[in-house]
Amino acid sequence: MPYRDFDLKALYDALEERCRERGMTWSTVAKEVNRHRTTGRPIAVSTITGLRQKAVGEGEVILQMILWLKLIFTDSLSFKTFLGN
């Protein structure tokens, strides 16, 4: 299987879509994303919204966001959604 980059913009787009669908603010999204975090600093709103422009991101932060998306919408997203071509 060829190596493909993870698409942070696609992750941002998925977060934004869920945010809009649920009528949530980015602050509320950040609180929910951080709900399961047990160590380290909470993920900031600016970290989440900054995904739309970033080329790289921290793995732990990205996984927390994917976990939140998966918990909320278990059947609507697949990991392939976030892999570039």
mmCIF file of the N, C-alpha and C atoms, coordinates in Angstrom:
data_MODEL
# 
_entry.id   MODEL 
# 
loop_
_atom_site.group_PDB 
_atom_site.id 
_atom_site.type_symbol 
_atom_site.label_atom_id 
_atom_site.label_alt_id 
_atom_site.label_comp_id 
_atom_site.label_asym_id 
_atom_site.label_entity_id 
_atom_site.label_seq_id 
_atom_site.pdbx_PDB_ins_code 
_atom_site.Cartn_x 
_atom_site.Cartn_y 
_atom_site.Cartn_z 
_atom_site.occupancy 
_atom_site.B_iso_or_equiv 
_atom_site.pdbx_formal_charge 
_atom_site.auth_seq_id 
_atom_site.auth_comp_id 
_atom_site.auth_asym_id 
_atom_site.auth_atom_id 
_atom_site.pdbx_PDB_model_num 
ATOM 1   N N  . MET A 1 1  ? 0.851   -1.181 0.000  1.00 0.00 ? 1  MET A N  1 
ATOM 2   C CA . MET A 1 1  ? 0.000   0.000  0.000  1.00 0.00 ? 1  MET A CA 1 
ATOM 3   C C  . MET A 1 1  ? 0.895   1.242  0.000  1.00 0.00 ? 1  MET A C  1 
ATOM 4   N N  . PRO A 1 2  ? 0.682   2.167  -0.911 1.00 0.00 ? 2  PRO A N  1 
ATOM 5   C CA . PRO A 1 2  ? 1.513   3.374  -0.952 1.00 0.00 ? 2  PRO A CA 1 
ATOM 6   C C  . PRO A 1 2  ? 1.217   4.292  0.230  1.00 0.00 ? 2  PRO A C  1 
ATOM 7   N N  . TYR A 1 3  ? 2.247   4.996  0.655  1.00 0.00 ? 3  TYR A N  1 
ATOM 8   C CA . TYR A 1 3  ? 2.121   5.954  1.745  1.00 0.00 ? 3  TYR A CA 1 
ATOM 9   C C  . TYR A 1 3  ? 1.338   7.168  1.269  1.00 0.00 ? 3  TYR A C  1 
ATOM 10  N N  . ARG A 1 4  ? 0.388   7.618  2.080  1.00 0.00 ? 4  ARG A N  1 
ATOM 11  C CA . ARG A 1 4  ? -0.369  8.822  1.753  1.00 0.00 ? 4  ARG A CA 1 
ATOM 12  C C  . ARG A 1 4  ? -0.388  9.733  2.962  1.00 0.00 ? 4  ARG A C  1 
ATOM 13  N N  . ASP A 1 5  ? -0.330  11.034 2.717  1.00 0.00 ? 5  ASP A N  1 
ATOM 14  C CA . ASP A 1 5  ? -0.371  12.014 3.790  1.00 0.00 ? 5  ASP A CA 1 
ATOM 15  C C  . ASP A 1 5  ? -1.780  12.114 4.364  1.00 0.00 ? 5  ASP A C  1 
ATOM 16  N N  . PHE A 1 6  ? -1.832  12.431 5.636  1.00 0.00 ? 6  PHE A N  1 
ATOM 17  C CA . PHE A 1 6  ? -3.102  12.687 6.302  1.00 0.00 ? 6  PHE A CA 1 
ATOM 18  C C  . PHE A 1 6  ? -3.556  14.090 5.926  1.00 0.00 ? 6  PHE A C  1 
ATOM 19  N N  . ASP A 1 7  ? -4.809  14.264 5.597  1.00 0.00 ? 7  ASP A N  1 
ATOM 20  C CA . ASP A 1 7  ? -5.340  15.542 5.121  1.00 0.00 ? 7  ASP A CA 1 
ATOM 21  C C  . ASP A 1 7  ? -5.986  16.312 6.275  1.00 0.00 ? 7  ASP A C  1 
ATOM 22  N N  . LEU A 1 8  ? -5.247  17.274 6.840  1.00 0.00 ? 8  LEU A N  1 
ATOM 23  C CA . LEU A 1 8  ? -5.759  18.068 7.951  1.00 0.00 ? 8  LEU A CA 1 
ATOM 24  C C  . LEU A 1 8  ? -6.949  18.927 7.542  1.00 0.00 ? 8  LEU A C  1 
ATOM 25  N N  . LYS A 1 9  ? -6.953  19.395 6.316  1.00 0.00 ? 9  LYS A N  1 
ATOM 26  C CA . LYS A 1 9  ? -8.075  20.216 5.830  1.00 0.00 ? 9  LYS A CA 1 
ATOM 27  C C  . LYS A 1 9  ? -9.352  19.377 5.797  1.00 0.00 ? 9  LYS A C  1 
ATOM 28  N N  . ALA A 1 10 ? -9.243  18.112 5.411  1.00 0.00 ? 10 ALA A N  1 
ATOM 29  C CA . ALA A 1 10 ? -10.411 17.229 5.408  1.00 0.00 ? 10 ALA A CA 1 
ATOM 30  C C  . ALA A 1 10 ? -10.913 17.000 6.826  1.00 0.00 ? 10 ALA A C  1 
ATOM 31  N N  . LEU A 1 11 ? -9.997  16.885 7.787  1.00 0.00 ? 11 LEU A N  1 
ATOM 32  C CA . LEU A 1 11 ? -10.393 16.749 9.183  1.00 0.00 ? 11 LEU A CA 1 
ATOM 33  C C  . LEU A 1 11 ? -11.108 18.010 9.643  1.00 0.00 ? 11 LEU A C  1 
ATOM 34  N N  . TYR A 1 12 ? -10.557 19.173 9.310  1.00 0.00 ? 12 TYR A N  1 
ATOM 35  C CA . TYR A 1 12 ? -11.208 20.439 9.655  1.00 0.00 ? 12 TYR A CA 1 
ATOM 36  C C  . TYR A 1 12 ? -12.606 20.501 9.035  1.00 0.00 ? 12 TYR A C  1 
ATOM 37  N N  . ASP A 1 13 ? -12.709 20.146 7.764  1.00 0.00 ? 13 ASP A N  1 
ATOM 38  C CA . ASP A 1 13 ? -14.002 20.192 7.073  1.00 0.00 ? 13 ASP A CA 1 
ATOM 39  C C  . ASP A 1 13 ? -15.030 19.286 7.758  1.00 0.00 ? 13 ASP A C  1 
ATOM 40  N N  . ALA A 1 14 ? -14.598 18.096 8.191  1.00 0.00 ? 14 ALA A N  1 
ATOM 41  C CA . ALA A 1 14 ? -15.505 17.181 8.893  1.00 0.00 ? 14 ALA A CA 1 
ATOM 42  C C  . ALA A 1 14 ? -15.939 17.768 10.230 1.00 0.00 ? 14 ALA A C  1 
ATOM 43  N N  . LEU A 1 15 ? -14.994 18.361 10.947 1.00 0.00 ? 15 LEU A N  1 
ATOM 44  C CA . LEU A 1 15 ? -15.329 19.003 12.218 1.00 0.00 ? 15 LEU A CA 1 
ATOM 45  C C  . LEU A 1 15 ? -16.298 20.164 12.005 1.00 0.00 ? 15 LEU A C  1 
ATOM 46  N N  . GLU A 1 16 ? -16.026 20.970 10.992 1.00 0.00 ? 16 GLU A N  1 
ATOM 47  C CA . GLU A 1 16 ? -16.885 22.120 10.708 1.00 0.00 ? 16 GLU A CA 1 
ATOM 48  C C  . GLU A 1 16 ? -18.297 21.674 10.325 1.00 0.00 ? 16 GLU A C  1 
ATOM 49  N N  . GLU A 1 17 ? -18.375 20.632 9.518  1.00 0.00 ? 17 GLU A N  1 
ATOM 50  C CA . GLU A 1 17 ? -19.687 20.123 9.109  1.00 0.00 ? 17 GLU A CA 1 
ATOM 51  C C  . GLU A 1 17 ? -20.484 19.642 10.320 1.00 0.00 ? 17 GLU A C  1 
ATOM 52  N N  . ARG A 1 18 ? -19.841 18.875 11.210 1.00 0.00 ? 18 ARG A N  1 
ATOM 53  C CA . ARG A 1 18 ? -20.529 18.382 12.406 1.00 0.00 ? 18 ARG A CA 1 
ATOM 54  C C  . ARG A 1 18 ? -20.914 19.533 13.322 1.00 0.00 ? 18 ARG A C  1 
ATOM 55  N N  . CYS A 1 19 ? -20.046 20.511 13.414 1.00 0.00 ? 19 CYS A N  1 
ATOM 56  C CA . CYS A 1 19 ? -20.298 21.711 14.225 1.00 0.00 ? 19 CYS A CA 1 
ATOM 57  C C  . CYS A 1 19 ? -21.553 22.419 13.707 1.00 0.00 ? 19 CYS A C  1 
ATOM 58  N N  . ARG A 1 20 ? -21.625 22.603 12.426 1.00 0.00 ? 20 ARG A N  1 
ATOM 59  C CA . ARG A 1 20 ? -22.760 23.274 11.796 1.00 0.00 ? 20 ARG A CA 1 
ATOM 60  C C  . ARG A 1 20 ? -24.041 22.455 11.941 1.00 0.00 ? 20 ARG A C  1 
ATOM 61  N N  . GLU A 1 21 ? -23.943 21.137 11.697 1.00 0.00 ? 21 GLU A N  1 
ATOM 62  C CA . GLU A 1 21 ? -25.106 20.268 11.800 1.00 0.00 ? 21 GLU A CA 1 
ATOM 63  C C  . GLU A 1 21 ? -25.718 20.283 13.198 1.00 0.00 ? 21 GLU A C  1 
ATOM 64  N N  . ARG A 1 22 ? -24.865 20.367 14.191 1.00 0.00 ? 22 ARG A N  1 
ATOM 65  C CA . ARG A 1 22 ? -25.337 20.315 15.578 1.00 0.00 ? 22 ARG A CA 1 
ATOM 66  C C  . ARG A 1 22 ? -25.550 21.697 16.185 1.00 0.00 ? 22 ARG A C  1 
ATOM 67  N N  . GLY A 1 23 ? -25.305 22.757 15.409 1.00 0.00 ? 23 GLY A N  1 
ATOM 68  C CA . GLY A 1 23 ? -25.480 24.115 15.909 1.00 0.00 ? 23 GLY A CA 1 
ATOM 69  C C  . GLY A 1 23 ? -24.528 24.457 17.039 1.00 0.00 ? 23 GLY A C  1 
ATOM 70  N N  . MET A 1 24 ? -23.306 23.952 16.940 1.00 0.00 ? 24 MET A N  1 
ATOM 71  C CA . MET A 1 24 ? -22.310 24.138 17.998 1.00 0.00 ? 24 MET A CA 1 
ATOM 72  C C  . MET A 1 24 ? -21.354 25.272 17.679 1.00 0.00 ? 24 MET A C  1 
ATOM 73  N N  . THR A 1 25 ? -20.799 25.864 18.706 1.00 0.00 ? 25 THR A N  1 
ATOM 74  C CA . THR A 1 25 ? -19.711 26.818 18.531 1.00 0.00 ? 25 THR A CA 1 
ATOM 75  C C  . THR A 1 25 ? -18.405 26.030 18.587 1.00 0.00 ? 25 THR A C  1 
ATOM 76  N N  . TRP A 1 26 ? -17.320 26.655 18.112 1.00 0.00 ? 26 TRP A N  1 
ATOM 77  C CA . TRP A 1 26 ? -16.013 26.004 18.202 1.00 0.00 ? 26 TRP A CA 1 
ATOM 78  C C  . TRP A 1 26 ? -15.612 25.793 19.654 1.00 0.00 ? 26 TRP A C  1 
ATOM 79  N N  . SER A 1 27 ? -16.029 26.675 20.519 1.00 0.00 ? 27 SER A N  1 
ATOM 80  C CA . SER A 1 27 ? -15.735 26.531 21.944 1.00 0.00 ? 27 SER A CA 1 
ATOM 81  C C  . SER A 1 27 ? -16.395 25.269 22.510 1.00 0.00 ? 27 SER A C  1 
ATOM 82  N N  . THR A 1 28 ? -17.633 25.014 22.101 1.00 0.00 ? 28 THR A N  1 
ATOM 83  C CA . THR A 1 28 ? -18.339 23.819 22.546 1.00 0.00 ? 28 THR A CA 1 
ATOM 84  C C  . THR A 1 28 ? -17.676 22.564 21.989 1.00 0.00 ? 28 THR A C  1 
ATOM 85  N N  . VAL A 1 29 ? -17.251 22.626 20.736 1.00 0.00 ? 29 VAL A N  1 
ATOM 86  C CA . VAL A 1 29 ? -16.544 21.494 20.133 1.00 0.00 ? 29 VAL A CA 1 
ATOM 87  C C  . VAL A 1 29 ? -15.280 21.200 20.937 1.00 0.00 ? 29 VAL A C  1 
ATOM 88  N N  . ALA A 1 30 ? -14.521 22.239 21.261 1.00 0.00 ? 30 ALA A N  1 
ATOM 89  C CA . ALA A 1 30 ? -13.281 22.058 22.029 1.00 0.00 ? 30 ALA A CA 1 
ATOM 90  C C  . ALA A 1 30 ? -13.569 21.403 23.378 1.00 0.00 ? 30 ALA A C  1 
ATOM 91  N N  . LYS A 1 31 ? -14.622 21.833 24.048 1.00 0.00 ? 31 LYS A N  1 
ATOM 92  C CA . LYS A 1 31 ? -14.980 21.222 25.342 1.00 0.00 ? 31 LYS A CA 1 
ATOM 93  C C  . LYS A 1 31 ? -15.302 19.745 25.175 1.00 0.00 ? 31 LYS A C  1 
ATOM 94  N N  . GLU A 1 32 ? -16.042 19.408 24.139 1.00 0.00 ? 32 GLU A N  1 
ATOM 95  C CA . GLU A 1 32 ? -16.387 18.003 23.914 1.00 0.00 ? 32 GLU A CA 1 
ATOM 96  C C  . GLU A 1 32 ? -15.170 17.176 23.507 1.00 0.00 ? 32 GLU A C  1 
ATOM 97  N N  . VAL A 1 33 ? -14.316 17.732 22.666 1.00 0.00 ? 33 VAL A N  1 
ATOM 98  C CA . VAL A 1 33 ? -13.097 17.025 22.254 1.00 0.00 ? 33 VAL A CA 1 
ATOM 99  C C  . VAL A 1 33 ? -12.218 16.756 23.475 1.00 0.00 ? 33 VAL A C  1 
ATOM 100 N N  . ASN A 1 34 ? -12.154 17.702 24.370 1.00 0.00 ? 34 ASN A N  1 
ATOM 101 C CA . ASN A 1 34 ? -11.308 17.571 25.560 1.00 0.00 ? 34 ASN A CA 1 
ATOM 102 C C  . ASN A 1 34 ? -11.929 16.718 26.659 1.00 0.00 ? 34 ASN A C  1 
ATOM 103 N N  . ARG A 1 35 ? -13.167 16.369 26.520 1.00 0.00 ? 35 ARG A N  1 
ATOM 104 C CA . ARG A 1 35 ? -13.888 15.626 27.556 1.00 0.00 ? 35 ARG A CA 1 
ATOM 105 C C  . ARG A 1 35 ? -13.189 14.314 27.939 1.00 0.00 ? 35 ARG A C  1 
ATOM 106 N N  . HIS A 1 36 ? -12.570 13.639 26.978 1.00 0.00 ? 36 HIS A N  1 
ATOM 107 C CA . HIS A 1 36 ? -11.929 12.346 27.229 1.00 0.00 ? 36 HIS A CA 1 
ATOM 108 C C  . HIS A 1 36 ? -10.427 12.466 27.482 1.00 0.00 ? 36 HIS A C  1 
ATOM 109 N N  . ARG A 1 37 ? -9.924  13.660 27.448 1.00 0.00 ? 37 ARG A N  1 
ATOM 110 C CA . ARG A 1 37 ? -8.483  13.883 27.633 1.00 0.00 ? 37 ARG A CA 1 
ATOM 111 C C  . ARG A 1 37 ? -8.142  13.743 29.108 1.00 0.00 ? 37 ARG A C  1 
ATOM 112 N N  . THR A 1 38 ? -7.146  12.927 29.418 1.00 0.00 ? 38 THR A N  1 
ATOM 113 C CA . THR A 1 38 ? -6.779  12.701 30.817 1.00 0.00 ? 38 THR A CA 1 
ATOM 114 C C  . THR A 1 38 ? -5.412  13.259 31.177 1.00 0.00 ? 38 THR A C  1 
ATOM 115 N N  . THR A 1 39 ? -4.607  13.586 30.187 1.00 0.00 ? 39 THR A N  1 
ATOM 116 C CA . THR A 1 39 ? -3.273  14.133 30.456 1.00 0.00 ? 39 THR A CA 1 
ATOM 117 C C  . THR A 1 39 ? -3.010  15.330 29.556 1.00 0.00 ? 39 THR A C  1 
ATOM 118 N N  . GLY A 1 40 ? -2.026  16.115 29.926 1.00 0.00 ? 40 GLY A N  1 
ATOM 119 C CA . GLY A 1 40 ? -1.621  17.241 29.095 1.00 0.00 ? 40 GLY A CA 1 
ATOM 120 C C  . GLY A 1 40 ? -2.607  18.394 29.135 1.00 0.00 ? 40 GLY A C  1 
ATOM 121 N N  . ARG A 1 41 ? -2.269  19.409 28.372 1.00 0.00 ? 41 ARG A N  1 
ATOM 122 C CA . ARG A 1 41 ? -3.129  20.597 28.298 1.00 0.00 ? 41 ARG A CA 1 
ATOM 123 C C  . ARG A 1 41 ? -4.320  20.333 27.399 1.00 0.00 ? 41 ARG A C  1 
ATOM 124 N N  . PRO A 1 42 ? -5.429  21.012 27.662 1.00 0.00 ? 42 PRO A N  1 
ATOM 125 C CA . PRO A 1 42 ? -6.589  20.869 26.780 1.00 0.00 ? 42 PRO A CA 1 
ATOM 126 C C  . PRO A 1 42 ? -6.273  21.387 25.373 1.00 0.00 ? 42 PRO A C  1 
ATOM 127 N N  . ILE A 1 43 ? -6.953  20.861 24.401 1.00 0.00 ? 43 ILE A N  1 
ATOM 128 C CA . ILE A 1 43 ? -6.801  21.312 23.015 1.00 0.00 ? 43 ILE A CA 1 
ATOM 129 C C  . ILE A 1 43 ? -7.560  22.630 22.877 1.00 0.00 ? 43 ILE A C  1 
ATOM 130 N N  . ALA A 1 44 ? -6.868  23.646 22.411 1.00 0.00 ? 44 ALA A N  1 
ATOM 131 C CA . ALA A 1 44 ? -7.442  24.993 22.289 1.00 0.00 ? 44 ALA A CA 1 
ATOM 132 C C  . ALA A 1 44 ? -8.318  25.104 21.046 1.00 0.00 ? 44 ALA A C  1 
ATOM 133 N N  . VAL A 1 45 ? -9.258  26.021 21.113 1.00 0.00 ? 45 VAL A N  1 
ATOM 134 C CA . VAL A 1 45 ? -10.114 26.319 19.957 1.00 0.00 ? 45 VAL A CA 1 
ATOM 135 C C  . VAL A 1 45 ? -9.246  26.693 18.757 1.00 0.00 ? 45 VAL A C  1 
ATOM 136 N N  . SER A 1 46 ? -8.211  27.490 18.977 1.00 0.00 ? 46 SER A N  1 
ATOM 137 C CA . SER A 1 46 ? -7.339  27.920 17.879 1.00 0.00 ? 46 SER A CA 1 
ATOM 138 C C  . SER A 1 46 ? -6.594  26.747 17.243 1.00 0.00 ? 46 SER A C  1 
ATOM 139 N N  . THR A 1 47 ? -6.314  25.710 18.015 1.00 0.00 ? 47 THR A N  1 
ATOM 140 C CA . THR A 1 47 ? -5.676  24.512 17.465 1.00 0.00 ? 47 THR A CA 1 
ATOM 141 C C  . THR A 1 47 ? -6.629  23.802 16.514 1.00 0.00 ? 47 THR A C  1 
ATOM 142 N N  . ILE A 1 48 ? -7.881  23.731 16.906 1.00 0.00 ? 48 ILE A N  1 
ATOM 143 C CA . ILE A 1 48 ? -8.891  23.074 16.074 1.00 0.00 ? 48 ILE A CA 1 
ATOM 144 C C  . ILE A 1 48 ? -9.150  23.883 14.809 1.00 0.00 ? 48 ILE A C  1 
ATOM 145 N N  . THR A 1 49 ? -9.407  25.153 14.947 1.00 0.00 ? 49 THR A N  1 
ATOM 146 C CA . THR A 1 49 ? -9.731  25.975 13.769 1.00 0.00 ? 49 THR A CA 1 
ATOM 147 C C  . THR A 1 49 ? -8.509  26.193 12.881 1.00 0.00 ? 49 THR A C  1 
ATOM 148 N N  . GLY A 1 50 ? -7.320  26.080 13.439 1.00 0.00 ? 50 GLY A N  1 
ATOM 149 C CA . GLY A 1 50 ? -6.095  26.244 12.663 1.00 0.00 ? 50 GLY A CA 1 
ATOM 150 C C  . GLY A 1 50 ? -5.813  25.098 11.713 1.00 0.00 ? 50 GLY A C  1 
ATOM 151 N N  . LEU A 1 51 ? -6.533  23.986 11.863 1.00 0.00 ? 51 LEU A N  1 
ATOM 152 C CA . LEU A 1 51 ? -6.327  22.840 10.981 1.00 0.00 ? 51 LEU A CA 1 
ATOM 153 C C  . LEU A 1 51 ? -6.557  23.180 9.517  1.00 0.00 ? 51 LEU A C  1 
ATOM 154 N N  . ARG A 1 52 ? -7.422  24.138 9.268  1.00 0.00 ? 52 ARG A N  1 
ATOM 155 C CA . ARG A 1 52 ? -7.751  24.472 7.869  1.00 0.00 ? 52 ARG A CA 1 
ATOM 156 C C  . ARG A 1 52 ? -6.553  25.041 7.114  1.00 0.00 ? 52 ARG A C  1 
ATOM 157 N N  . GLN A 1 53 ? -5.515  25.484 7.853  1.00 0.00 ? 53 GLN A N  1 
ATOM 158 C CA . GLN A 1 53 ? -4.352  26.102 7.214  1.00 0.00 ? 53 GLN A CA 1 
ATOM 159 C C  . GLN A 1 53 ? -3.045  25.357 7.449  1.00 0.00 ? 53 GLN A C  1 
ATOM 160 N N  . LYS A 1 54 ? -3.042  24.380 8.336  1.00 0.00 ? 54 LYS A N  1 
ATOM 161 C CA . LYS A 1 54 ? -1.795  23.714 8.716  1.00 0.00 ? 54 LYS A CA 1 
ATOM 162 C C  . LYS A 1 54 ? -1.410  22.590 7.764  1.00 0.00 ? 54 LYS A C  1 
ATOM 163 N N  . ALA A 1 55 ? -0.111  22.418 7.616  1.00 0.00 ? 55 ALA A N  1 
ATOM 164 C CA . ALA A 1 55 ? 0.400   21.312 6.811  1.00 0.00 ? 55 ALA A CA 1 
ATOM 165 C C  . ALA A 1 55 ? 0.695   20.098 7.689  1.00 0.00 ? 55 ALA A C  1 
ATOM 166 N N  . VAL A 1 56 ? 0.978   20.330 8.972  1.00 0.00 ? 56 VAL A N  1 
ATOM 167 C CA . VAL A 1 56 ? 1.280   19.247 9.910  1.00 0.00 ? 56 VAL A CA 1 
ATOM 168 C C  . VAL A 1 56 ? 0.553   19.496 11.223 1.00 0.00 ? 56 VAL A C  1 
ATOM 169 N N  . GLY A 1 57 ? 0.340   18.444 11.978 1.00 0.00 ? 57 GLY A N  1 
ATOM 170 C CA . GLY A 1 57 ? -0.317  18.571 13.272 1.00 0.00 ? 57 GLY A CA 1 
ATOM 171 C C  . GLY A 1 57 ? 0.186   17.509 14.228 1.00 0.00 ? 57 GLY A C  1 
ATOM 172 N N  . GLU A 1 58 ? -0.102  17.685 15.500 1.00 0.00 ? 58 GLU A N  1 
ATOM 173 C CA . GLU A 1 58 ? 0.297   16.719 16.521 1.00 0.00 ? 58 GLU A CA 1 
ATOM 174 C C  . GLU A 1 58 ? -0.616  15.500 16.476 1.00 0.00 ? 58 GLU A C  1 
ATOM 175 N N  . GLY A 1 59 ? -0.016  14.328 16.468 1.00 0.00 ? 59 GLY A N  1 
ATOM 176 C CA . GLY A 1 59 ? -0.774  13.088 16.379 1.00 0.00 ? 59 GLY A CA 1 
ATOM 177 C C  . GLY A 1 59 ? -1.811  12.930 17.468 1.00 0.00 ? 59 GLY A C  1 
ATOM 178 N N  . GLU A 1 60 ? -1.444  13.228 18.719 1.00 0.00 ? 60 GLU A N  1 
ATOM 179 C CA . GLU A 1 60 ? -2.373  13.068 19.833 1.00 0.00 ? 60 GLU A CA 1 
ATOM 180 C C  . GLU A 1 60 ? -3.596  13.972 19.669 1.00 0.00 ? 60 GLU A C  1 
ATOM 181 N N  . VAL A 1 61 ? -3.367  15.192 19.206 1.00 0.00 ? 61 VAL A N  1 
ATOM 182 C CA . VAL A 1 61 ? -4.456  16.148 18.998 1.00 0.00 ? 61 VAL A CA 1 
ATOM 183 C C  . VAL A 1 61 ? -5.378  15.660 17.880 1.00 0.00 ? 61 VAL A C  1 
ATOM 184 N N  . ILE A 1 62 ? -4.796  15.217 16.791 1.00 0.00 ? 62 ILE A N  1 
ATOM 185 C CA . ILE A 1 62 ? -5.569  14.725 15.658 1.00 0.00 ? 62 ILE A CA 1 
ATOM 186 C C  . ILE A 1 62 ? -6.407  13.513 16.069 1.00 0.00 ? 62 ILE A C  1 
ATOM 187 N N  . LEU A 1 63 ? -5.803  12.609 16.822 1.00 0.00 ? 63 LEU A N  1 
ATOM 188 C CA . LEU A 1 63 ? -6.538  11.428 17.264 1.00 0.00 ? 63 LEU A CA 1 
ATOM 189 C C  . LEU A 1 63 ? -7.701  11.780 18.181 1.00 0.00 ? 63 LEU A C  1 
ATOM 190 N N  . GLN A 1 64 ? -7.533  12.780 19.036 1.00 0.00 ? 64 GLN A N  1 
ATOM 191 C CA . GLN A 1 64 ? -8.637  13.219 19.897 1.00 0.00 ? 64 GLN A CA 1 
ATOM 192 C C  . GLN A 1 64 ? -9.811  13.719 19.063 1.00 0.00 ? 64 GLN A C  1 
ATOM 193 N N  . MET A 1 65 ? -9.503  14.452 18.009 1.00 0.00 ? 65 MET A N  1 
ATOM 194 C CA . MET A 1 65 ? -10.569 14.988 17.160 1.00 0.00 ? 65 MET A CA 1 
ATOM 195 C C  . MET A 1 65 ? -11.262 13.871 16.389 1.00 0.00 ? 65 MET A C  1 
ATOM 196 N N  . ILE A 1 66 ? -10.494 12.908 15.902 1.00 0.00 ? 66 ILE A N  1 
ATOM 197 C CA . ILE A 1 66 ? -11.087 11.764 15.208 1.00 0.00 ? 66 ILE A CA 1 
ATOM 198 C C  . ILE A 1 66 ? -11.943 10.962 16.174 1.00 0.00 ? 66 ILE A C  1 
ATOM 199 N N  . LEU A 1 67 ? -11.456 10.783 17.387 1.00 0.00 ? 67 LEU A N  1 
ATOM 200 C CA . LEU A 1 67 ? -12.233 10.072 18.408 1.00 0.00 ? 67 LEU A CA 1 
ATOM 201 C C  . LEU A 1 67 ? -13.564 10.771 18.642 1.00 0.00 ? 67 LEU A C  1 
ATOM 202 N N  . TRP A 1 68 ? -13.545 12.085 18.752 1.00 0.00 ? 68 TRP A N  1 
ATOM 203 C CA . TRP A 1 68 ? -14.793 12.827 18.962 1.00 0.00 ? 68 TRP A CA 1 
ATOM 204 C C  . TRP A 1 68 ? -15.736 12.642 17.777 1.00 0.00 ? 68 TRP A C  1 
ATOM 205 N N  . LEU A 1 69 ? -15.222 12.776 16.572 1.00 0.00 ? 69 LEU A N  1 
ATOM 206 C CA . LEU A 1 69 ? -16.064 12.586 15.385 1.00 0.00 ? 69 LEU A CA 1 
ATOM 207 C C  . LEU A 1 69 ? -16.648 11.177 15.369 1.00 0.00 ? 69 LEU A C  1 
ATOM 208 N N  . LYS A 1 70 ? -15.849 10.214 15.693 1.00 0.00 ? 70 LYS A N  1 
ATOM 209 C CA . LYS A 1 70 ? -16.285 8.818  15.672 1.00 0.00 ? 70 LYS A CA 1 
ATOM 210 C C  . LYS A 1 70 ? -17.329 8.552  16.757 1.00 0.00 ? 70 LYS A C  1 
ATOM 211 N N  . LEU A 1 71 ? -17.169 9.146  17.921 1.00 0.00 ? 71 LEU A N  1 
ATOM 212 C CA . LEU A 1 71 ? -18.136 8.955  18.995 1.00 0.00 ? 71 LEU A CA 1 
ATOM 213 C C  . LEU A 1 71 ? -19.493 9.562  18.645 1.00 0.00 ? 71 LEU A C  1 
ATOM 214 N N  . ILE A 1 72 ? -19.468 10.684 17.961 1.00 0.00 ? 72 ILE A N  1 
ATOM 215 C CA . ILE A 1 72 ? -20.701 11.380 17.627 1.00 0.00 ? 72 ILE A CA 1 
ATOM 216 C C  . ILE A 1 72 ? -21.380 10.763 16.403 1.00 0.00 ? 72 ILE A C  1 
ATOM 217 N N  . PHE A 1 73 ? -20.587 10.376 15.417 1.00 0.00 ? 73 PHE A N  1 
ATOM 218 C CA . PHE A 1 73 ? -21.116 9.899  14.139 1.00 0.00 ? 73 PHE A CA 1 
ATOM 219 C C  . PHE A 1 73 ? -20.421 8.602  13.741 1.00 0.00 ? 73 PHE A C  1 
ATOM 220 N N  . THR A 1 74 ? -20.762 7.526  14.397 1.00 0.00 ? 74 THR A N  1 
ATOM 221 C CA . THR A 1 74 ? -20.015 6.286  14.247 1.00 0.00 ? 74 THR A CA 1 
ATOM 222 C C  . THR A 1 74 ? -20.017 5.702  12.839 1.00 0.00 ? 74 THR A C  1 
ATOM 223 N N  . ASP A 1 75 ? -21.032 5.942  12.061 1.00 0.00 ? 75 ASP A N  1 
ATOM 224 C CA . ASP A 1 75 ? -21.089 5.299  10.747 1.00 0.00 ? 75 ASP A CA 1 
ATOM 225 C C  . ASP A 1 75 ? -20.870 6.235  9.569  1.00 0.00 ? 75 ASP A C  1 
ATOM 226 N N  . SER A 1 76 ? -20.733 7.528  9.802  1.00 0.00 ? 76 SER A N  1 
ATOM 227 C CA . SER A 1 76 ? -20.708 8.456  8.676  1.00 0.00 ? 76 SER A CA 1 
ATOM 228 C C  . SER A 1 76 ? -19.312 8.778  8.155  1.00 0.00 ? 76 SER A C  1 
ATOM 229 N N  . LEU A 1 77 ? -18.262 8.429  8.882  1.00 0.00 ? 77 LEU A N  1 
ATOM 230 C CA . LEU A 1 77 ? -16.910 8.756  8.451  1.00 0.00 ? 77 LEU A CA 1 
ATOM 231 C C  . LEU A 1 77 ? -16.043 7.507  8.471  1.00 0.00 ? 77 LEU A C  1 
ATOM 232 N N  . SER A 1 78 ? -15.094 7.469  7.572  1.00 0.00 ? 78 SER A N  1 
ATOM 233 C CA . SER A 1 78 ? -14.089 6.410  7.608  1.00 0.00 ? 78 SER A CA 1 
ATOM 234 C C  . SER A 1 78 ? -12.728 7.075  7.644  1.00 0.00 ? 78 SER A C  1 
ATOM 235 N N  . PHE A 1 79 ? -11.735 6.355  8.086  1.00 0.00 ? 79 PHE A N  1 
ATOM 236 C CA . PHE A 1 79 ? -10.382 6.909  8.154  1.00 0.00 ? 79 PHE A CA 1 
ATOM 237 C C  . PHE A 1 79 ? -9.916  7.355  6.770  1.00 0.00 ? 79 PHE A C  1 
ATOM 238 N N  . LYS A 1 80 ? -10.361 6.669  5.729  1.00 0.00 ? 80 LYS A N  1 
ATOM 239 C CA . LYS A 1 80 ? -9.966  7.010  4.369  1.00 0.00 ? 80 LYS A CA 1 
ATOM 240 C C  . LYS A 1 80 ? -10.385 8.427  3.988  1.00 0.00 ? 80 LYS A C  1 
ATOM 241 N N  . THR A 1 81 ? -11.387 8.955  4.653  1.00 0.00 ? 81 THR A N  1 
ATOM 242 C CA . THR A 1 81 ? -11.846 10.319 4.384  1.00 0.00 ? 81 THR A CA 1 
ATOM 243 C C  . THR A 1 81 ? -10.687 11.308 4.512  1.00 0.00 ? 81 THR A C  1 
ATOM 244 N N  . PHE A 1 82 ? -9.768  11.039 5.430  1.00 0.00 ? 82 PHE A N  1 
ATOM 245 C CA . PHE A 1 82 ? -8.718  11.985 5.751  1.00 0.00 ? 82 PHE A CA 1 
ATOM 246 C C  . PHE A 1 82 ? -7.385  11.708 5.073  1.00 0.00 ? 82 PHE A C  1 
ATOM 247 N N  . LEU A 1 83 ? -7.325  10.699 4.207  1.00 0.00 ? 83 LEU A N  1 
ATOM 248 C CA . LEU A 1 83 ? -6.086  10.384 3.522  1.00 0.00 ? 83 LEU A CA 1 
ATOM 249 C C  . LEU A 1 83 ? -6.063  11.044 2.150  1.00 0.00 ? 83 LEU A C  1 
ATOM 250 N N  . GLY A 1 84 ? -4.975  11.748 1.869  1.00 0.00 ? 84 GLY A N  1 
ATOM 251 C CA . GLY A 1 84 ? -4.819  12.387 0.566  1.00 0.00 ? 84 GLY A CA 1 
ATOM 252 C C  . GLY A 1 84 ? -4.649  11.364 -0.529 1.00 0.00 ? 84 GLY A C  1 
ATOM 253 N N  . ASN A 1 85 ? -4.732  11.808 -1.758 1.00 0.00 ? 85 ASN A N  1 
ATOM 254 C CA . ASN A 1 85 ? -4.604  10.888 -2.911 1.00 0.00 ? 85 ASN A CA 1 
ATOM 255 C C  . ASN A 1 85 ? -3.186  10.468 -3.132 1.00 0.00 ? 85 ASN A C  1 
# 
